Amino acid sequence: MPTDEPNESKRTRPVRPDPEATGTEARLPFFRSSLDVARTRVGAALAAPAAALVLIPLLVMATGLVVSFVCRRAHDRSIEDLARARFRDRGLAIARQVEETLRSAEPLLDSLREYLTRGGLGDPHPVFVRRMNDLMRDRPAVAYLFFGWANGDMLGAYRERDGRVRGTWRERDRHRLRNWEVSDERMTPVREDDRFMFDSRARPWYVRAVQQGGRTWTSPYVFFDQGVAGIACAEPLYGPDGRLLGVMTVEFNLNTLSERLEKTMQDAAVQCLLFSARRQLLAFPGYRVAEGESRSGQGELPLIMDLQAPAVQALSQRLPAAVENPMGLDFAVSGQPFLGDIRPVDFGADEKWFVATWGSLAGLKEPAVGAWHRSLMVVALSLLAAVSAAFLFARHLIRNRRRVVQAEQRAAQAADEARQLGSYRLVRKLGEGGMGEVWLAEHRLLSRPVAVKLIKPEQLSKHDQANVQSRFRREARTLARLESPHTIAIYDFGIGRDGSLFYVMELLHGLDLDDLVGRFGPLPLGRAVSILSQAACSLAEAHSHGLIHRDVKPANIYLCRKAEQLDLVKVLDFGLVHEHDVRETRLTQAGALYGTPGYTSPEQARDSSAVDLRSDIYSLACVGYLLIAGRGVFPNASPMAMVMAHVNQPAPPLSELTDRPVPPGLAGLLLKCLEKDPDRRPQDLHAFLRELAAVPVPESERWTEERCREWWDRADIRRMEVETVRETEKDTTRWLVPQRS
């Protein structure tokens, strides 16, 4: 019995969500759809006209800012590169100057040695001192020029702190010191001390010269009497008997080098110092070694780290343990970047000296900051002008865009109207030939695809306009009168609003015989006979209406597939058709040949206007040769030679053009159709069809329905087919030949 209770099996049960489905995989479609929506909205916003007013100025502004940023970075890098080059050049200049100053000891010692070896040792002290004074007068860096005797005495010249040169004679045994003021006329004593303790043999330069046995440089040390830092170049002097006579020495005051560096360093942003490989401070602008100053009380020079200058201490910490080659240094002082450069000084000493130059990067950039600020103002003004111009350009662009859109709409409307031919709309062009264009079209109401043959007014000159229009109308009327299934069907005919002539015909899917033989070679005899029979049926109907095709050729015979009909033949292009019994004026010019050279009958070659249906039979037999032999009746000849061969030469039998066996009946029929005299050919296509039907086809050459369907299934017709009625005017050649009497 029925019950009001619902069936438990039919109840709607809540679906429990799958825990795994509620994870990331379940959310992915939502994220993707959201992303698509966002992308669509952004695209619509960017495509809006107002977006151009904002985006173009912003783009120009962003470009200007990026360019300014890049230029600023390039400016900073160029300043840094220039600073490094500046330090390198300054260091090299200072190193060369120090080398030049210290190398002046060489000629001094050479002159002094020459003087002493020529008898200078025997000169009175005033003469000796005056000679010393003359040698060091123009060398401000030279502090002492001495000759230390082997007994400990010393005689020579020295330079006071005020720069004056004085002579000095120091006797070890008598503890006597005498100093003279030297002038051109006389020597005036300025100091005498009988309690002076001195022994030249204990001086560093004397000891090192005797140890080395030749000219040598000492290490930097503190001078005995002045307490200043110096360095000496000494050379021992030996007598003829090899006995040591004494030591010549040239001593340089390193404080004088500091003064010279101070004069050289005219740029406050760049500083420098001179130091030894042991980190001893040799020269520093503004720095002086005080009297008696030494490190550890042993006459050692201070180290560069003893200076209280933060930049010098930071530089000393960045120096490697052993400085060998030129090098650049980057270091920081109180967070500020500094650049430095180290250059060696080579003057012949055993211990290497180095020149260090450095400076604050900010200090180096400071002169360019003002120029950069001024250029930044110019850039800002230029950027403002560019943004304003971009805004005006965007505004102008939007206006032009609107005009273009409106013009495109009008053009699209005009193009759409131009594509309307009566009840048909043109879709796309399929081909173009000498007589016009062929378009794929469709009926606007039925949506049926068709082929439209179209001749536009601009394709016609005033001279041939009437002729072509008459020929076009005649082709349409001719096709409309024919009902054979092997003749292409015409649906409509008319004149467009722009004066274009058109007619609408069925759309075929397949390939013409030219393409068929070109792609697949000669056909089986059964298939060739079938194609010739269908083409003959189409032409026979035309002949029954008094119509002659006059351009029968492989390109005008189309092999197609229509629904379940396979190997269906359609004869195309009745544009050259000739009404044999018409009384109107001929459209063919006297003395002109219309047709195709390889398929033209002899009588058509002589006079195209004086042909009858037997001319089409001749051309159809030429097509049969191509289908069976794979080539024309007269192959490998020029177009004019082909025409003359058809007129004068007998057609060769098929056995000469192909090695395949051809039934004698078929070969004889085709050769009979190729007779020069039309009276010796079959007199109509019905007789041709009767003889063709009587030809026995070998079993291996028969074209059965199974073989036909298998071929169409295997052939890649979709790739090969041209969705159009072949525009055969492109292959039609008009030949002007002398008219025979």
Secondary structure as the mmCIF struct_conf table of DSSP 4:
data_model
#
loop_
_struct_conf.conf_type_id
_struct_conf.id
_struct_conf.beg_label_comp_id
_struct_conf.beg_label_asym_id
_struct_conf.beg_label_seq_id
_struct_conf.end_label_comp_id
_struct_conf.end_label_asym_id
_struct_conf.end_label_seq_id
BEND BEND1 ASP A 4 GLU A 5
HELX_LH_PP_P HELX_LH_PP_P1 PRO A 6 ASN A 7
HELX_RH_3T_P HELX_RH_3T_P1 GLU A 8 LYS A 10
BEND BEND2 ARG A 11 ARG A 11
HELX_LH_PP_P HELX_LH_PP_P2 ARG A 13 ASP A 18
TURN_TY1_P TURN_TY1_P1 PRO A 19 THR A 22
BEND BEND3 GLY A 23 GLY A 23
HELX_RH_AL_P HELX_RH_AL_P1 THR A 24 ALA A 47
BEND BEND4 ALA A 48 ALA A 48
HELX_RH_AL_P HELX_RH_AL_P2 PRO A 49 ARG A 103
TURN_TY1_P TURN_TY1_P2 SER A 104 SER A 104
HELX_RH_AL_P HELX_RH_AL_P3 ALA A 105 THR A 117
TURN_TY1_P TURN_TY1_P3 ARG A 118 GLY A 119
HELX_RH_3T_P HELX_RH_3T_P2 GLY A 120 GLY A 122
BEND BEND5 ASP A 123 ASP A 123
HELX_RH_AL_P HELX_RH_AL_P4 HIS A 125 MET A 136
TURN_TY1_P TURN_TY1_P4 ARG A 137 ASP A 138
TURN_TY1_P TURN_TY1_P5 PRO A 140 ALA A 141
STRN STRN1 VAL A 142 TRP A 149
TURN_TY1_P TURN_TY1_P6 ALA A 150 ASN A 151
BEND BEND6 GLY A 152 GLY A 152
STRN STRN2 MET A 154 ARG A 159
TURN_TY1_P TURN_TY1_P7 ARG A 161 ASP A 162
BEND BEND7 GLY A 163 GLY A 163
STRN STRN3 VAL A 165 GLU A 171
TURN_TY1_P TURN_TY1_P8 ARG A 172 HIS A 175
STRN STRN4 ARG A 176 VAL A 182
BEND BEND8 ASP A 184 GLU A 185
STRN STRN5 MET A 187 ASP A 193
TURN_TY1_P TURN_TY1_P9 ASP A 194 ARG A 195
HELX_RH_3T_P HELX_RH_3T_P3 SER A 200 ALA A 202
BEND BEND9 ARG A 203 ARG A 203
HELX_RH_AL_P HELX_RH_AL_P5 PRO A 204 GLN A 212
TURN_TY1_P TURN_TY1_P10 GLY A 213 GLY A 213
BEND BEND10 GLY A 214 GLY A 214
STRN STRN6 THR A 216 TRP A 217
HELX_LH_PP_P HELX_LH_PP_P3 THR A 218 PRO A 220
STRN STRN7 TYR A 221 VAL A 222
TURN_TY1_P TURN_TY1_P11 PHE A 224 GLN A 226
STRN STRN8 ALA A 229 TYR A 238
TURN_TY1_P TURN_TY1_P12 PRO A 240 ASP A 241
BEND BEND11 GLY A 242 GLY A 242
STRN STRN9 LEU A 244 ASN A 253
HELX_RH_AL_P HELX_RH_AL_P6 LEU A 254 THR A 264
TURN_TY1_P TURN_TY1_P13 ALA A 268 ALA A 269
STRN STRN10 GLN A 271 SER A 276
TURN_TY1_P TURN_TY1_P14 ALA A 277 ARG A 278
STRN STRN11 GLN A 280 GLN A 280
STRN STRN12 LEU A 281 ALA A 283
TURN_TY1_P TURN_TY1_P15 PRO A 285 GLY A 286
HELX_LH_PP_P HELX_LH_PP_P4 VAL A 289 ALA A 290
TURN_TY1_P TURN_TY1_P16 GLU A 291 GLY A 292
STRN STRN13 ARG A 295 ARG A 295
TURN_TY1_P TURN_TY1_P17 SER A 296 GLY A 299
STRN STRN14 GLU A 300 GLU A 300
HELX_LH_PP_P HELX_LH_PP_P5 LEU A 301 PRO A 302
STRN STRN15 LEU A 303 LEU A 303
HELX_RH_3T_P HELX_RH_3T_P4 ILE A 304 ASP A 306
BEND BEND12 LEU A 307 LEU A 307
HELX_RH_AL_P HELX_RH_AL_P7 PRO A 310 ARG A 318
BEND BEND13 LEU A 319 LEU A 319
BEND BEND14 ALA A 321 ALA A 322
BEND BEND15 ASN A 325 ASN A 325
STRN STRN16 MET A 327 VAL A 333
TURN_TY1_P TURN_TY1_P18 SER A 334 GLY A 335
STRN STRN17 GLN A 336 VAL A 345
BEND BEND16 PHE A 347 GLY A 348
BEND BEND17 ASP A 350 GLU A 351
STRN STRN18 TRP A 353 SER A 360
HELX_RH_AL_P HELX_RH_AL_P8 LEU A 361 ALA A 418
TURN_TY1_P TURN_TY1_P19 ARG A 419 ARG A 419
STRN STRN19 GLN A 420 LEU A 421
TURN_TY1_P TURN_TY1_P20 GLY A 422 SER A 423
STRN STRN20 TYR A 424 GLY A 433
TURN_TY1_P TURN_TY1_P21 GLY A 434 MET A 435
STRN STRN21 GLY A 436 HIS A 443
TURN_TY1_P TURN_TY1_P22 ARG A 444 LEU A 446
STRN STRN22 PRO A 449 ILE A 455
HELX_RH_3T_P HELX_RH_3T_P5 PRO A 457 GLN A 459
BEND BEND18 LEU A 460 LEU A 460
TURN_TY1_P TURN_TY1_P23 LYS A 462 ASP A 464
HELX_RH_AL_P HELX_RH_AL_P9 GLN A 465 ARG A 481
TURN_TY1_P TURN_TY1_P24 PRO A 485 HIS A 486
STRN STRN23 THR A 487 THR A 487
STRN STRN24 ILE A 490 ILE A 495
TURN_TY1_P TURN_TY1_P25 ARG A 497 ASP A 498
BEND BEND19 GLY A 499 GLY A 499
STRN STRN25 LEU A 501 GLU A 506
HELX_LH_PP_P HELX_LH_PP_P6 LEU A 507 LEU A 508
STRN STRN26 GLY A 510 ASP A 512
HELX_RH_AL_P HELX_RH_AL_P10 LEU A 513 PHE A 520
BEND BEND20 PRO A 522 PRO A 522
HELX_LH_PP_P HELX_LH_PP_P7 LEU A 523 PRO A 524
HELX_RH_AL_P HELX_RH_AL_P11 LEU A 525 SER A 544
TURN_TY1_P TURN_TY1_P26 HIS A 545 GLY A 546
STRN STRN27 LEU A 547 ILE A 548
BEND BEND21 ARG A 550 ARG A 550
HELX_RH_3T_P HELX_RH_3T_P6 PRO A 554 ASN A 556
STRN STRN28 ILE A 557 LYS A 562
TURN_TY1_P TURN_TY1_P27 ALA A 563 GLU A 564
STRN STRN29 GLN A 565 VAL A 571
TURN_TY1_P TURN_TY1_P28 GLY A 575 LEU A 576
STRN STRN30 HIS A 578 GLU A 579
TURN_TY1_P TURN_TY1_P29 HIS A 580 ASP A 581
BEND BEND22 GLU A 584 GLU A 584
HELX_LH_PP_P HELX_LH_PP_P8 THR A 585 ARG A 586
BEND BEND23 LEU A 587 THR A 588
HELX_LH_PP_P HELX_LH_PP_P9 GLN A 589 GLN A 589
TURN_TY1_P TURN_TY1_P30 ALA A 590 GLY A 591
STRN STRN31 ALA A 592 GLY A 595
HELX_RH_3T_P HELX_RH_3T_P7 PRO A 597 TYR A 599
HELX_RH_AL_P HELX_RH_AL_P12 PRO A 602 ARG A 606
TURN_TY1_P TURN_TY1_P31 SER A 608 SER A 609
BEND BEND24 ALA A 610 ALA A 610
HELX_RH_AL_P HELX_RH_AL_P13 LEU A 613 ALA A 629
BEND BEND25 GLY A 630 ARG A 631
BEND BEND26 VAL A 633 PHE A 634
BEND BEND27 ASN A 636 ASN A 636
HELX_RH_AL_P HELX_RH_AL_P14 PRO A 639 ASN A 648
BEND BEND28 GLN A 649 GLN A 649
HELX_LH_PP_P HELX_LH_PP_P10 PRO A 650 PRO A 653
HELX_RH_3T_P HELX_RH_3T_P8 LEU A 654 GLU A 656
TURN_TY1_P TURN_TY1_P32 LEU A 657 LEU A 657
BEND BEND29 ASP A 659 ARG A 660
HELX_RH_AL_P HELX_RH_AL_P15 PRO A 664 CYS A 673
TURN_TY1_P TURN_TY1_P33 LEU A 674 LEU A 674
BEND BEND30 LYS A 676 ASP A 677
HELX_RH_3T_P HELX_RH_3T_P9 PRO A 678 ARG A 680
BEND BEND31 ARG A 681 ARG A 681
BEND BEND32 GLN A 683 ASP A 684
HELX_RH_AL_P HELX_RH_AL_P16 LEU A 685 ALA A 693
TURN_TY1_P TURN_TY1_P34 ALA A 694 ALA A 694
HELX_LH_PP_P HELX_LH_PP_P11 VAL A 695 PRO A 698
HELX_RH_3T_P HELX_RH_3T_P10 GLU A 699 GLU A 701
HELX_RH_AL_P HELX_RH_AL_P17 GLU A 705 ARG A 714
BEND BEND33 ALA A 715 ALA A 715
HELX_RH_AL_P HELX_RH_AL_P18 ILE A 717 MET A 720
BEND BEND34 GLU A 723 THR A 724
HELX_RH_3T_P HELX_RH_3T_P11 THR A 728 ASP A 731
STRN STRN32 THR A 733 LEU A 736
HELX_LH_PP_P HELX_LH_PP_P12 PRO A 738 ARG A 740
#
